Amino acid sequence: MQLPEQIQQHLQNLQPHLQAEVLDFVLFLEQKQKGIEAKPPIGDQEALQIHQQLMTDYAEAFGKLAQ
């Protein structure tokens, strides 16, 4: 039995209000997937800039704590 068939079989055993919850969750996952697909991964240069900014922020924060 294929996965879609297994899902359908289990879904049919649920009460209608629970089937609606499953549908809501599937729609949420589709939106989440679209958001992930729409965002290109950051490049090395951008990652390095983010890292440098974080290190600067940490150094400043620890400097203030040490005072």
N, CA, C and O atoms as a GROMACS GRO file, in nm:
protein
  268
    1MET      N    1   0.086  -0.118   0.000
    1MET     CA    2   0.000   0.000   0.000
    1MET      C    3   0.090   0.124   0.000
    1MET      O    4   0.183   0.134   0.079
    2GLN      N    5   0.060   0.216  -0.089
    2GLN     CA    6   0.136   0.339  -0.102
    2GLN      C    7   0.098   0.438   0.009
    2GLN      O    8  -0.010   0.430   0.067
    3LEU      N    9   0.188   0.530   0.036
    3LEU     CA   10   0.166   0.628   0.143
    3LEU      C   11   0.036   0.707   0.125
    3LEU      O   12  -0.039   0.720   0.222
    4PRO      N   13   0.005   0.761   0.007
    4PRO     CA   14  -0.123   0.834  -0.006
    4PRO      C   15  -0.245   0.747   0.028
    4PRO      O   16  -0.342   0.796   0.086
    5GLU      N   17  -0.238   0.620  -0.008
    5GLU     CA   18  -0.349   0.530   0.024
    5GLU      C   19  -0.359   0.506   0.175
    5GLU      O   20  -0.469   0.498   0.230
    6GLN      N   21  -0.245   0.494   0.240
    6GLN     CA   22  -0.245   0.476   0.386
    6GLN      C   23  -0.303   0.600   0.454
    6GLN      O   24  -0.382   0.588   0.548
    7ILE      N   25  -0.262   0.716   0.408
    7ILE     CA   26  -0.314   0.841   0.466
    7ILE      C   27  -0.464   0.849   0.447
    7ILE      O   28  -0.538   0.882   0.541
    8GLN      N   29  -0.510   0.818   0.327
    8GLN     CA   30  -0.654   0.823   0.299
    8GLN      C   31  -0.731   0.726   0.387
    8GLN      O   32  -0.838   0.759   0.437
    9GLN      N   33  -0.677   0.607   0.406
    9GLN     CA   34  -0.743   0.506   0.489
    9GLN      C   35  -0.758   0.555   0.633
    9GLN      O   36  -0.863   0.541   0.694
   10HIS      N   37  -0.652   0.613   0.686
   10HIS     CA   38  -0.658   0.664   0.823
   10HIS      C   39  -0.752   0.784   0.832
   10HIS      O   40  -0.826   0.800   0.930
   11LEU      N   41  -0.747   0.867   0.731
   11LEU     CA   42  -0.831   0.986   0.730
   11LEU      C   43  -0.979   0.950   0.731
   11LEU      O   44  -1.059   1.015   0.798
   12GLN      N   45  -1.015   0.847   0.659
   12GLN     CA   46  -1.155   0.804   0.652
   12GLN      C   47  -1.206   0.755   0.788
   12GLN      O   48  -1.326   0.757   0.814
   13ASN      N   49  -1.116   0.710   0.872
   13ASN     CA   50  -1.156   0.662   1.004
   13ASN      C   51  -1.178   0.774   1.106
   13ASN      O   52  -1.229   0.750   1.215
   14LEU      N   53  -1.141   0.897   1.069
   14LEU     CA   54  -1.156   1.010   1.161
   14LEU      C   55  -1.293   1.074   1.145
   14LEU      O   56  -1.357   1.064   1.041
   15GLN      N   57  -1.336   1.139   1.253
   15GLN     CA   58  -1.461   1.215   1.249
   15GLN      C   59  -1.441   1.338   1.159
   15GLN      O   60  -1.329   1.385   1.143
   16PRO      N   61  -1.549   1.389   1.101
   16PRO     CA   62  -1.537   1.501   1.007
   16PRO      C   63  -1.462   1.622   1.064
   16PRO      O   64  -1.385   1.685   0.991
   17HIS      N   65  -1.484   1.655   1.193
   17HIS     CA   66  -1.414   1.773   1.246
   17HIS      C   67  -1.263   1.747   1.255
   17HIS      O   68  -1.184   1.840   1.244
   18LEU      N   69  -1.223   1.622   1.275
   18LEU     CA   70  -1.081   1.590   1.277
   18LEU      C   71  -1.023   1.586   1.136
   18LEU      O   72  -0.907   1.621   1.114
   19GLN      N   73  -1.105   1.543   1.039
   19GLN     CA   74  -1.062   1.549   0.900
   19GLN      C   75  -1.035   1.694   0.859
   19GLN      O   76  -0.941   1.722   0.784
   20ALA      N   77  -1.118   1.785   0.908
   20ALA     CA   78  -1.099   1.927   0.879
   20ALA      C   79  -0.968   1.978   0.939
   20ALA      O   80  -0.899   2.060   0.878
   21GLU      N   81  -0.934   1.930   1.058
   21GLU     CA   82  -0.806   1.968   1.120
   21GLU      C   83  -0.688   1.918   1.038
   21GLU      O   84  -0.588   1.988   1.021
   22VAL      N   85  -0.701   1.797   0.986
   22VAL     CA   86  -0.595   1.742   0.901
   22VAL      C   87  -0.578   1.828   0.776
   22VAL      O   88  -0.466   1.859   0.736
   23LEU      N   89  -0.689   1.867   0.716
   23LEU     CA   90  -0.684   1.952   0.598
   23LEU      C   91  -0.617   2.085   0.631
   23LEU      O   92  -0.533   2.133   0.554
   24ASP      N   93  -0.653   2.146   0.743
   24ASP     CA   94  -0.590   2.271   0.785
   24ASP      C   95  -0.439   2.254   0.799
   24ASP      O   96  -0.362   2.341   0.758
   25PHE      N   97  -0.398   2.142   0.856
   25PHE     CA   98  -0.255   2.117   0.875
   25PHE      C   99  -0.184   2.099   0.741
   25PHE      O  100  -0.073   2.149   0.722
   26VAL      N  101  -0.247   2.027   0.649
   26VAL     CA  102  -0.188   2.008   0.516
   26VAL      C  103  -0.173   2.142   0.444
   26VAL      O  104  -0.071   2.168   0.382
   27LEU      N  105  -0.275   2.226   0.453
   27LEU     CA  106  -0.267   2.359   0.391
   27LEU      C  107  -0.156   2.442   0.454
   27LEU      O  108  -0.086   2.516   0.384
   28PHE      N  109  -0.140   2.432   0.586
   28PHE     CA  110  -0.031   2.501   0.655
   28PHE      C  111   0.104   2.452   0.602
   28PHE      O  112   0.192   2.534   0.574
   29LEU      N  113   0.120   2.321   0.589
   29LEU     CA  114   0.246   2.267   0.539
   29LEU      C  115   0.276   2.312   0.397
   29LEU      O  116   0.391   2.338   0.362
   30GLU      N  117   0.172   2.321   0.314
   30GLU     CA  118   0.192   2.370   0.178
   30GLU      C  119   0.241   2.514   0.178
   30GLU      O  120   0.332   2.549   0.102
   31GLN      N  121   0.182   2.598   0.262
   31GLN     CA  122   0.226   2.738   0.271
   31GLN      C  123   0.369   2.746   0.323
   31GLN      O  124   0.449   2.825   0.273
   32LYS      N  125   0.400   2.665   0.422
   32LYS     CA  126   0.536   2.662   0.477
   32LYS      C  127   0.635   2.621   0.370
   32LYS      O  128   0.742   2.681   0.358
   33GLN      N  129   0.600   2.520   0.291
   33GLN     CA  130   0.688   2.473   0.185
   33GLN      C  131   0.710   2.582   0.080
   33GLN      O  132   0.821   2.599   0.031
   34LYS      N  133   0.605   2.654   0.045
   34LYS     CA  134   0.617   2.763  -0.053
   34LYS      C  135   0.713   2.870   0.000
   34LYS      O  136   0.792   2.925  -0.076
   35GLY      N  137   0.704   2.899   0.129
   35GLY     CA  138   0.793   2.998   0.189
   35GLY      C  139   0.938   2.954   0.185
   35GLY      O  140   1.027   3.035   0.160
   36ILE      N  141   0.961   2.827   0.208
   36ILE     CA  142   1.097   2.774   0.205
   36ILE      C  143   1.151   2.777   0.063
   36ILE      O  144   1.266   2.813   0.040
   37GLU      N  145   1.067   2.739  -0.034
   37GLU     CA  146   1.110   2.738  -0.173
   37GLU      C  147   1.136   2.878  -0.224
   37GLU      O  148   1.222   2.898  -0.310
   38ALA      N  149   1.064   2.977  -0.172
   38ALA     CA  150   1.078   3.114  -0.220
   38ALA      C  151   1.205   3.180  -0.171
   38ALA      O  152   1.254   3.275  -0.232
   39LYS      N  153   1.260   3.131  -0.060
   39LYS     CA  154   1.380   3.192  -0.004
   39LYS      C  155   1.504   3.122  -0.057
   39LYS      O  156   1.526   3.004  -0.030
   40PRO      N  157   1.586   3.195  -0.131
   40PRO     CA  158   1.712   3.133  -0.173
   40PRO      C  159   1.808   3.126  -0.055
   40PRO      O  160   1.803   3.213   0.033
   41PRO      N  161   1.894   3.027  -0.050
   41PRO     CA  162   1.989   3.020   0.060
   41PRO      C  163   2.086   3.138   0.053
   41PRO      O  164   2.114   3.190  -0.054
   42ILE      N  165   2.135   3.177   0.169
   42ILE     CA  166   2.229   3.290   0.171
   42ILE      C  167   2.365   3.241   0.122
   42ILE      O  168   2.398   3.124   0.134
   43GLY      N  169   2.441   3.333   0.068
   43GLY     CA  170   2.574   3.301   0.018
   43GLY      C  171   2.678   3.310   0.127
   43GLY      O  172   2.650   3.353   0.239
   44ASP      N  173   2.798   3.269   0.094
   44ASP     CA  174   2.908   3.270   0.190
   44ASP      C  175   2.938   3.410   0.241
   44ASP      O  176   2.963   3.429   0.360
   45GLN      N  177   2.935   3.508   0.153
   45GLN     CA  178   2.966   3.645   0.191
   45GLN      C  179   2.864   3.699   0.291
   45GLN      O  180   2.900   3.761   0.391
   46GLU      N  181   2.738   3.674   0.264
   46GLU     CA  182   2.633   3.720   0.356
   46GLU      C  183   2.642   3.648   0.490
   46GLU      O  184   2.622   3.710   0.595
   47ALA      N  185   2.671   3.519   0.487
   47ALA     CA  186   2.687   3.442   0.611
   47ALA      C  187   2.803   3.497   0.694
   47ALA      O  188   2.794   3.507   0.816
   48LEU      N  189   2.911   3.532   0.627
   48LEU     CA  190   3.027   3.588   0.696
   48LEU      C  191   2.993   3.724   0.758
   48LEU      O  192   3.035   3.752   0.870
   49GLN      N  193   2.918   3.806   0.687
   49GLN     CA  194   2.878   3.936   0.741
   49GLN      C  195   2.789   3.919   0.864
   49GLN      O  196   2.804   3.991   0.963
   50ILE      N  197   2.696   3.826   0.858
   50ILE     CA  198   2.609   3.799   0.973
   50ILE      C  199   2.692   3.752   1.092
   50ILE      O  200   2.671   3.796   1.205
   51HIS      N  201   2.786   3.662   1.066
   51HIS     CA  202   2.872   3.611   1.172
   51HIS      C  203   2.954   3.724   1.235
   51HIS      O  204   2.964   3.733   1.357
   52GLN      N  205   3.012   3.808   1.152
   52GLN     CA  206   3.092   3.919   1.204
   52GLN      C  207   3.007   4.013   1.288
   52GLN      O  208   3.053   4.060   1.392
   53GLN      N  209   2.885   4.041   1.245
   53GLN     CA  210   2.798   4.129   1.321
   53GLN      C  211   2.762   4.067   1.455
   53GLN      O  212   2.759   4.136   1.557
   54LEU      N  213   2.733   3.937   1.456
   54LEU     CA  214   2.702   3.869   1.582
   54LEU      C  215   2.821   3.873   1.678
   54LEU      O  216   2.803   3.895   1.798
   55MET      N  217   2.941   3.851   1.627
   55MET     CA  218   3.060   3.854   1.712
   55MET      C  219   3.081   3.994   1.771
   55MET      O  220   3.119   4.009   1.887
   56THR      N  221   3.056   4.095   1.690
   56THR     CA  222   3.067   4.232   1.739
   56THR      C  223   2.964   4.259   1.847
   56THR      O  224   2.995   4.318   1.951
   57ASP      N  225   2.841   4.216   1.823
   57ASP     CA  226   2.734   4.234   1.922
   57ASP      C  227   2.765   4.161   2.052
   57ASP      O  228   2.744   4.215   2.160
   58TYR      N  229   2.816   4.037   2.041
   58TYR     CA  230   2.853   3.961   2.161
   58TYR      C  231   2.964   4.031   2.237
   58TYR      O  232   2.959   4.040   2.360
   59ALA      N  233   3.065   4.079   2.166
   59ALA     CA  234   3.178   4.146   2.232
   59ALA      C  235   3.130   4.270   2.307
   59ALA      O  236   3.173   4.296   2.419
   60GLU      N  237   3.041   4.346   2.246
   60GLU     CA  238   2.987   4.465   2.311
   60GLU      C  239   2.904   4.427   2.433
   60GLU      O  240   2.915   4.492   2.537
   61ALA      N  241   2.823   4.324   2.422
   61ALA     CA  242   2.739   4.281   2.534
   61ALA      C  243   2.823   4.232   2.649
   61ALA      O  244   2.797   4.268   2.764
   62PHE      N  245   2.924   4.151   2.621
   62PHE     CA  246   3.011   4.100   2.728
   62PHE      C  247   3.093   4.213   2.789
   62PHE      O  248   3.122   4.212   2.909
   63GLY      N  249   3.132   4.312   2.708
   63GLY     CA  250   3.204   4.427   2.759
   63GLY      C  251   3.120   4.505   2.858
   63GLY      O  252   3.171   4.550   2.961
   64LYS      N  253   2.994   4.521   2.828
   64LYS     CA  254   2.902   4.592   2.920
   64LYS      C  255   2.881   4.512   3.049
   64LYS      O  256   2.872   4.570   3.157
   65LEU      N  257   2.873   4.380   3.037
   65LEU     CA  258   2.856   4.297   3.156
   65LEU      C  259   2.979   4.303   3.247
   65LEU      O  260   2.966   4.293   3.369
   66ALA      N  261   3.095   4.317   3.188
   66ALA     CA  262   3.219   4.318   3.264
   66ALA      C  263   3.238   4.448   3.341
   66ALA      O  264   3.321   4.454   3.432
   67GLN      N  265   3.165   4.550   3.306
   67GLN     CA  266   3.183   4.680   3.373
   67GLN      C  267   3.126   4.681   3.512
   67GLN      O  268   3.133   4.783   3.581
   0.00000   0.00000   0.00000
